[in-house]
Amino acid sequence: MKHAHLSRWTAAIAACWLLVWVTEAHGPVALAAEADSPSASQPGGPGAAESPATEGEDKKTSATVPEAGLEKATSPLARLKLLQIWGENGPWEWSILLGTIFLGMVAGWIVATVLTRLGKRFEASQWTVRAHLATDLIGPAKLAMISLGLAVGLAQIKGMSDPLLLLWQKVLLLLYAVAAFWYAFNLVSVIDVLLCRLTAKTESNLDDQVVPLVRKSLRVFLVVLGVMFVVDSVFSQDITAWLAGLGIAGLAVSLAARPSLENLFGSITILFDRPFKLGERIVYGGFDGTVEEIGFRSTKIRTLTGHVVTIPNSKIVSDPVENIGRRQSIRRIMNVTITYDTPREKIEQAVGILRGILEEEDLRGPIHAVIDGKEFPPRAYFNDYNAESLNIILIYWYAPPAYWDYLDHAQQLNLRIFEEFDKAGIEFAFPTQTLYLAGDPKREMAVRMLGKDL
């Protein structure tokens, strides 16, 4: 149905253009006004004092003016010489013209039938792209066949004047251009199918929103391109001013919509660069949460407190984003502190206890991670003297990075450390403050020395 409608519209455009071109007249009103001017009719005018011979010439000139005006007024029809063409061509030539048009319609129907069956066969075989390539050609092919039949038939007509020949060439060029751009317009559906296949493989809904935008933009571009081609090639009009106007209008729109365009290009950057996707946990600008929505203007994050933060895409693509959801493991750095009065042997025993716990069967599996082919075994060392304790650092990498499983494993590890340190009699340090009294025998010498200085 839509192909038939477009064919009718194309025929209507060609017919209207033909009618405007044929019925165009130049200057009959001006000629009539000139013929009725007072200087040519009032007595006593400039022509009254002339000789009889001059008066006879004026009468002859005035008699030829209406004929020239009539010839100029009917010049388009006269230049076409339609009656002369009708007389020079017999029934055979006109029958050929009608026959070729009919054959073009029949050829168009045959091509449409073949393409329809091919499209159904491709569709049944799940060849969607090939099906679109076939079915989208149905309407343009019918129009092209009819135009071809018209061109063959007109080639048999004798005595065509140059203006009429040029007119039919323009009409045929218009029909062929419409058929070509019509097929290109329909082929956008093929790009739509290919983009939908790509977006179906992703979890983001942003690319799903981009597909209709790309489809509509391509079709609008093709319509504008087709109109400009017809205006330039068929109607022989200069489109330079049009292009300059479109450029100025585009510049004005881009300046007015600069923030929106920045966010749009930001969303396109997120689409192709993919710094994060839906459901991933990220940290941006102090906000830690899960990506809930990626739109054309902004990205929404659900923070760990349950709040929703909306961030413009133009900012999120220009600032650092920490993607926690793509980490390969969860690294834990744990500081086990023991008291300062712990002897050296107990310190070594504490380090050995920690290393032994990390190798226990129930705990060692997730914390002996292999990342990118490299092993990351757990580590335990007596590494520092704190202000209030002796520090033993414990580092391990938990993989896969399932956070709740990681917490369960950490709890088991903490309980095992507590049990083993309790058995070994090793005390954990906690923040303390030591006060030294003046009567303390250990501080007596220092106090006396201080008294002497005073």
C-alpha angles and dihedrals in degrees: 000000000000091000091055091049092052091048090054091049091051092050090048092052092050092046093049092049091049091049093050092048095047098044095046112123131185127217108337092138093051091049092050091050091050091051091053097047117133094234090065097046111030118093115238093038125129092284095057095077097052128103124268090254091056090047090055091051090051091053090051091049092048090051092054096046096074090048091052090047091051091048091050092046092054096036098118093054091041092052091052091056093203095167091050091051091049090053097046095052122066131206091278094062094045090046089053090051093051091042095053091049089051091047089050090054091048091048089050091051091049093048091048091051092050093047091048092054092046090051092052091048092050090047091052089052091051091247095138097167093051090047090056092046089056102040095042089059095058099088097038091047092054091050091047092051092050091048090049091051090050091050093051092048095049090051088066094055113102130213099026113167119232094252092051092045090051090048094054091046089055092047092051091047088052092052093048091047091051091050092050096047090043090058091045089050090053093046089067085081088066090057087047091055093048093049091048089054090054095046092049088067093059131072096217119100092205094082089047087060092046094059097068090044092053091046094051093043092053092049093048089049091051092048092051091045091049093050092049091048092051093046092049102038104028104031094030093226124154110249096185091099090049091053092048090050092049090050093052092045091049091050092051092048093047092051093048094047098039097127092047091048091050090054091046092053088045090057090048089052090052089048095054102028094042100200086169140354139207115302096019121125115236139171117221128164092345094310115121115192151102123291105247104171138008113199138169093263106028148001121236123214125193105214124215088257090059097253124131118231119196115207123185111241092229089065100039092057093050099047131063115273121195110212107204092172092069098052114127095214143000113249118209123197110191126183114207109194126198131184124275093240091065109120122234094255091054091050091055089045090052092053090048091049091053093048091048093051090051089057097049115124096240093050109029101073103075094035097056093074125181109205121182089344094308125114120230108193120186119265134210125182141158094240113159152018110233125198091256106018150019109262128221113185120212121191130180139155118229117209139221091034098236102151101207092046087050091055092049090051091048091053093053090048093050092050092050091051091050092050096048095044090050091052092048093047094239113150124217115231123234132182108293138165123214121209121199117206124215092238093054108123090218089059099038097100093049092050093050092049089051089050092053091051089053 
